[in-house]
């Protein structure tokens, strides 16, 4: 396996892997059940204890 083979593999499958991870992150962030968790986390610095 040469450096060129590794580079070609990384260019093709690396892009697919990063796109998949990006899609998973967007789906997780926009999932309806996570809205309350993210709202609580956003207001946590403003809460006085």
C-alpha positions in Angstrom: 0.0 0.0 0.0 1.5 3.3 -1.1 1.1 6.8 0.1 -1.1 7.5 -2.9 -3.4 4.6 -2.1 -3.9 5.9 1.5 -4.4 9.4 0.3 -7.1 8.3 -2.2 -8.8 6.2 0.5 -8.8 9.2 2.9 -10.1 11.5 0.2 -13.1 9.4 -0.7 -14.1 7.6 2.5 -12.9 10.3 4.8 -15.3 12.8 3.2 -18.1 10.3 3.5 -17.3 9.7 7.2 -17.1 13.4 8.0 -20.4 14.1 6.1 -22.1 11.2 8.0 -20.8 12.6 11.4 -22.1 16.1 10.5 -25.5 14.7 9.5 -25.7 12.8 12.8 -24.8 16.0 14.8 -27.4 18.0 13.0 -30.1 15.4 13.6 -29.1 15.2 17.3 -29.2 19.0 17.6 -32.6 19.3 15.9 -34.3 16.2 17.5 -37.5 17.4 19.2 -36.8 15.6 22.5 -33.6 17.5 23.0 -35.2 20.9 23.0 -35.8 21.0 26.8 -32.3 19.8 27.5 -30.7 22.5 25.3 -33.0 25.2 26.7 -32.0 24.3 30.3 -28.3 24.2 29.3 -28.6 27.7 27.7 -30.2 29.2 30.8 -27.9 27.5 33.3 -25.2 30.3 33.4 -28.0 32.8 34.2 -29.4 30.9 37.1 -28.4 32.1 40.5 -28.0 29.4 43.1 
